[in-house]
Amino acid sequence: MSIPASTSKTVRLDAWLWAIRAYKTRSAATAACRAGHVRLNGSPAKAAHSVQPGDTIRVRQPGFERILEVRQLISKRVGAEAAAHCFVDHTPPRPAVPALGIPVRDRGAGRPTKRDRRELDRLRGGS
């Protein structure tokens, strides 16, 4: 897959984040910059800030933070496989969420019976 190279030497931060598929829309990328969820080289960045190869971008998303290094500038949205060549992801792996011993009922099984409710209470440590 070929990546259309940007004709300019810099690209707007919100356009680059949208092009690499960090955000679904460019306006969502702009809103994230405005809200302070995006940092460029350690400092809060506005959406119109220019991005250059070698820059480090920290994108805060629900539950974790992505650390991206710019490898190539693109201003047009491309396929996911092609977009992956434009950045290096330095995000540390997320810790595994421990599975809780909560019983799960089959969907559509209906309302729990009195016996089921007592078993659930016993499992939860109730009386």
N, C-alpha and C positions, 0 to 999 in steps of 0.2 A: 504494500500500500504506500502510495506517495503522500507526503504531507506538503500542502501548499506553503511554501516559505513566505514569511511576511516580507513585504517590500520595504518597510521601514526598519530601523535598527532597534526600535522599542515598540512595545505594545501596552495598552492600558491593562491594569491589573484585573479589573472586572471582566474584560474581554478574554484575557488569558485563562482565568479561572473557569469561565463558561466554556471556552474552547477545549480544555482538557477534561471537561465533564466533572469538575469538582462541584458545580452547581447546575441545576436543571435549566435555569434561565439566567440571562445576563442581569436582569433586574434583581434576581435573588442574590447574585454575587455582589451587586452594588449595595443592596440592603445589608448584607453581612459586613461589608467594609464600613458602611455608615454606622453600624451597631458596634463596631470595634472587635469583631470576631476574626479579623484577618490582620496578620502582622507581616510586614516585609522587612527582612533583615533585623528583626527584634523590635521594631517600633510600629505602632499602629499606622495603617496606611489607608489613604483615601482611594476610592475606586479609580480615579483618573491618574494615579501614580504610574510611572513608567516601569516596566519590568525588563530586565536584561538577563542574558544567560549567566548563571552562577549565583543568582539571587536565591535566598532561602525564604520560603513563605510558610507561615504557620496558619492553618485554617482550623478554627474551633467549630466542631460539629457536635450534635447532641451525644454526650457520653464519652467523647474522646477528642483528641487534637491530632490533625494530620500535619506532618512536616514534609514539605515538598521543595525540591531543588530544581530550578529552571534549567533545562538543557537546551531547549530550542524554543524560539518564539513562533507562535501561531495566533492568528486573530480570527480565523474561521473555524467553526465547529467541525470536527472530523470524527471518524469512527473511533470506537473505544480502543481498538488495537493500535491504531495510528497515534492516538492521543497519548498512549502510554509511553511512547518513545520521546515525548517532549518534556518529561520530568523524571526525576528520581525520587522515589518515595522513601523517606528516612523515618517513617512512623514506627515507633516500637510496637511489638505485638501486644494486643489487648489481653489482659489477664482473663483466664477462663472463669466463667461465672459458675460457682458451685451449684450443683443440682440439689434442690431441696426435696425432702421426703414428703412432698405434698401429694396426696392421692389425686388421681385424675379420673374423672368420670367420662365415659364415652359420650360423644356429642349426640344429643337426641335421646339419651337414656331416661329423660324425664326427671321428675322431682325425686330427691332422695327419700327412701323409706325411713321409718323410725329406726330400724336396725342400722341402716347406712349412716344416719345422723349420729347415732351413738358410737359407731366405729370411728367416724371422723373426729368426734370429740375426744375419744380415747387416744387417737394418733396425735392430736394437737396438744395433748397434755391436760385436757379439761377433766372435770369430774364426771 
